Amino acid sequence: MHISKKVLTEMLHYRELLRQLILKDIKLKYRRSYLGYLWSILNPLLMMLILVTVFSNLFRFDIPNFSVYVLSGQVIFNFFAEATSMSVSSIISNASLLKKTYVPKYIFTISKVSSSLVNLIFSMIALALVMIVTNVVPTLNILLFPIVFLEIYIFCLGLGLLLASLSVFFRDIQYLWGVFISIWMYLSPIIYPVNIIPLEYRWYYENLNPMYIYITQFREIILYGESINLESIFQGSFYAIAILIIGIYIFFTKQKQFILYI
């Protein structure tokens, strides 16, 4: 209770700093780029074209609206990959500032996850364009997308806080996480249908992989026009809240030692 009250007070006090950090991350990503913010739309589109061209011809998965299927999974996983990868070094990369003055250390991790969320929203424009081209007609259930975004944002924030704190003491995590992200991507249903997973492993695949849950939820409302069932919301929320609690606990337990290692 004491920690939550302190965090809320500090967040209110440092809200302008948080806003500036988010803007800085967004601007730095496309600095000296001719197309600038358009890359937030073009990047997922170009990647989708490559994946669709390769996998629709190479493996010939029988998936209706394969373009939207791929892109809807891709934008969700890209947010997860970007948010957590940026969070890993969020404390280390701001060492000089943290040594000079007091700033809530968690604010740097929050800014990384939040700036990635802005990029996710830009990616929705690319997804909307592909839906129009492929004649995917959305239903009112598309308005449920904030639920998916909230779940995965909380999940990434919790995981980001955990990674940020651990990487202060174990710098190899910065490099290992990139490898782990690649493995996780292939373990998530982005470019292939779930039915290729053997039945004896499918329960573990569907219930122990949070990214399967978030990607499936997003596809249900975007591609299939259906609602999100309560069991899926419960599962997604459970993973999000659980990892947030773990991340907060580890971060606040170790943050006083950060200054000795950064």
C-alpha positions in Angstrom: 0.0 0.0 0.0 2.8 2.4 0.9 4.7 1.6 -2.3 1.6 2.0 -4.5 0.8 5.4 -2.9 4.4 6.6 -3.3 4.5 5.4 -7.0 1.2 7.3 -7.8 2.6 10.5 -6.1 5.8 10.3 -8.0 4.1 9.5 -11.3 2.0 12.6 -10.9 5.0 14.7 -10.0 7.2 13.4 -12.8 4.4 13.2 -15.5 6.1 15.8 -17.7 9.4 14.0 -17.6 7.6 10.8 -18.5 6.0 12.5 -21.5 9.3 13.9 -22.6 11.0 10.5 -22.4 8.3 8.9 -24.5 8.6 11.6 -27.1 12.3 11.3 -27.1 12.2 7.5 -27.7 9.8 8.0 -30.6 11.9 10.8 -32.2 15.2 8.9 -31.8 13.8 5.8 -33.5 13.3 7.7 -36.7 15.9 10.4 -36.4 17.6 11.2 -39.8 15.1 9.0 -41.6 13.5 10.5 -44.7 10.2 8.8 -44.2 10.2 9.3 -40.4 7.0 8.1 -38.6 5.8 6.5 -41.8 8.1 3.6 -41.1 5.8 2.7 -38.2 3.3 1.9 -40.9 5.6 0.7 -43.7 7.7 -1.6 -41.6 5.0 -4.0 -40.6 3.5 -3.8 -44.1 6.8 -4.7 -45.8 7.5 -7.5 -43.3 4.0 -8.9 -43.9 4.5 -8.9 -47.6 7.7 -10.9 -47.2 6.2 -13.4 -44.8 3.0 -13.8 -46.9 5.0 -14.2 -50.1 7.4 -16.8 -48.6 5.1 -18.8 -46.4 2.0 -18.8 -48.7 4.1 -20.3 -51.5 6.5 -22.4 -49.5 4.3 -24.0 -46.9 0.9 -23.2 -48.4 -1.0 -22.9 -45.2 -4.7 -23.1 -45.7 -5.6 -19.9 -43.8 -8.3 -17.5 -45.1 -7.1 -13.9 -45.3 -3.5 -15.0 -44.7 -2.3 -11.4 -45.0 -4.5 -10.1 -42.1 -3.7 -13.3 -40.1 0.0 -12.7 -40.3 -0.1 -8.9 -39.8 -2.5 -9.2 -36.8 -0.1 -11.6 -35.1 2.9 -9.6 -36.2 1.9 -6.2 -34.7 1.1 -7.7 -31.3 4.4 -9.7 -31.2 6.4 -6.7 -32.5 5.1 -4.6 -29.6 6.1 -7.2 -27.1 9.5 -7.7 -28.7 10.2 -3.9 -28.9 8.9 -3.0 -25.5 10.8 -5.7 -23.6 14.0 -5.3 -25.7 14.1 -1.6 -25.0 13.3 -2.1 -21.3 16.3 -4.4 -20.8 18.7 -1.5 -21.0 16.4 1.2 -19.7 18.3 1.6 -16.4 21.8 1.0 -17.7 21.4 3.5 -20.6 20.4 6.2 -18.1 23.2 5.6 -15.6 24.7 9.1 -16.0 21.4 10.8 -15.1 20.6 8.5 -12.2 24.1 9.3 -10.7 23.5 13.0 -10.8 20.0 13.5 -9.5 17.0 11.6 -8.0 14.6 10.4 -10.6 12.3 7.4 -10.0 14.1 4.6 -11.7 11.0 2.8 -12.9 10.0 5.8 -15.0 12.6 4.9 -17.6 11.1 1.4 -18.1 7.6 2.8 -18.2 8.7 5.3 -20.9 10.1 2.5 -23.1 7.0 0.3 -22.9 4.7 3.4 -23.4 6.6 4.6 -26.5 6.4 1.1 -27.9 2.6 1.3 -27.4 2.5 4.4 -29.5 4.3 2.5 -32.3 1.7 -0.3 -31.9 -1.1 2.3 -32.4 0.7 3.5 -35.6 0.8 -0.1 -36.8 -2.9 -0.3 -36.5 -3.1 2.0 -39.5 -1.1 -0.6 -41.5 -3.5 -3.3 -40.3 -6.5 -1.2 -41.3 -5.2 -0.7 -44.8 -4.6 -4.4 -45.3 -8.1 -5.2 -44.0 -9.5 -2.8 -46.6 -7.5 -4.2 -49.4 -8.4 -7.8 -48.5 -12.1 -7.0 -47.9 -12.1 -7.9 -44.2 -15.2 -6.2 -42.8 -14.8 -5.4 -39.1 -17.7 -5.9 -36.6 -18.4 -3.9 -33.5 -16.3 -6.4 -31.6 -13.2 -4.6 -32.9 -13.9 -2.0 -30.2 -12.7 -4.6 -27.7 -9.1 -4.1 -28.8 -8.2 -1.8 -25.8 -8.7 -4.9 -23.6 -6.0 -6.8 -25.5 -3.7 -3.7 -25.5 -4.1 -3.2 -21.8 -3.4 -6.9 -21.0 -0.2 -7.0 -23.1 0.9 -3.5 -21.9 0.7 -4.7 -18.3 2.4 -7.9 -19.2 5.3 -6.1 -21.0 5.6 -3.6 -18.2 6.0 -6.3 -15.6 8.5 -8.2 -17.7 10.3 -5.0 -18.6 10.8 -4.1 -14.9 12.1 -7.6 -14.2 14.5 -7.6 -17.2 15.7 -4.0 -16.4 16.5 -4.8 -12.8 18.2 -8.1 -13.6 20.3 -6.7 -16.5 21.9 -4.2 -14.1 23.6 -7.1 -12.3 23.9 -9.5 -15.3 24.7 -7.6 -18.4 24.5 -10.8 -20.6 20.7 -10.6 -20.3 20.8 -7.8 -22.9 22.2 -10.2 -25.5 20.4 -13.4 -24.3 17.0 -11.7 -24.5 17.4 -11.1 -28.2 17.9 -14.8 -28.7 15.0 -15.7 -26.5 12.7 -13.3 -28.4 13.6 -15.1 -31.6 12.7 -18.5 -30.1 9.5 -17.1 -28.6 8.5 -15.7 -32.0 8.6 -19.2 -33.5 6.7 -20.6 -30.6 3.9 -18.2 -31.3 1.2 -18.6 -34.0 2.3 -15.6 -36.2 2.9 -17.3 -39.5 1.4 -20.8 -39.0 -1.9 -22.2 -37.9 -2.2 -23.7 -34.4 -3.5 -27.0 -35.8 0.1 -27.9 -36.9 1.0 -28.4 -33.3 0.7 -32.0 -32.2 -2.3 -32.7 -30.1 -0.2 -34.0 -27.2 1.5 -30.6 -26.9 -1.3 -28.3 -27.8 -2.6 -27.8 -24.3 0.8 -26.6 -23.1 1.2 -24.5 -26.2 -2.2 -22.7 -25.7 -2.1 -22.3 -22.0 1.5 -21.7 -21.1 2.4 -19.1 -23.8 0.9 -15.7 -22.9 1.7 -14.4 -26.5 -0.6 -17.2 -27.9 -3.4 -15.8 -25.7 -2.9 -12.1 -26.7 -2.4 -12.9 -30.4 -5.5 -15.1 -30.5 -7.6 -12.5 -28.6 -6.6 -9.9 -31.1 -7.3 -12.1 -34.1 -10.7 -13.0 -32.8 -11.9 -9.4 -32.8 -9.9 -8.2 -35.9 -10.0 -11.1 -38.3 -13.0 -13.1 -37.2 -15.2 -10.4 -35.8 -16.0 -12.3 -32.7 -15.9 -11.3 -29.0 -13.3 -12.4 -26.5 -14.4 -15.2 -24.3 -14.2 -14.6 -20.5 -11.8 -17.5 -20.0 -9.3 -16.0 -22.4 -9.6 -12.6 -20.6 -9.0 -14.3 -17.3 -5.9 -16.1 -18.6 -4.5 -13.0 -20.2 -5.1 -10.9 -17.2 -3.7 -13.6 -14.9 -0.4 -13.6 -16.8 -0.3 -9.8 -17.0 -0.9 -9.2 -13.3 1.3 -12.1 -12.1 4.3 -10.9 -14.1 3.7 -7.3 -13.1 3.7 -8.2 -9.4 6.9 -10.2 -9.8 8.5 -7.4 -11.8 7.5 -4.7 -9.3 8.7 -6.9 -6.4 12.2 -7.6 -7.9 12.6 -4.0 -9.1 11.8 -2.3 -5.8 13.8 -4.9 -3.9 16.9 -4.4 -5.9 16.7 -0.7 -7.0 18.7 0.6 -4.1 21.7 -1.4 -5.3 21.5 -0.2 -8.9 23.8 2.8 -8.2 26.6 0.4 -7.2 26.5 -1.5 -10.6 25.6 1.0 -13.3 
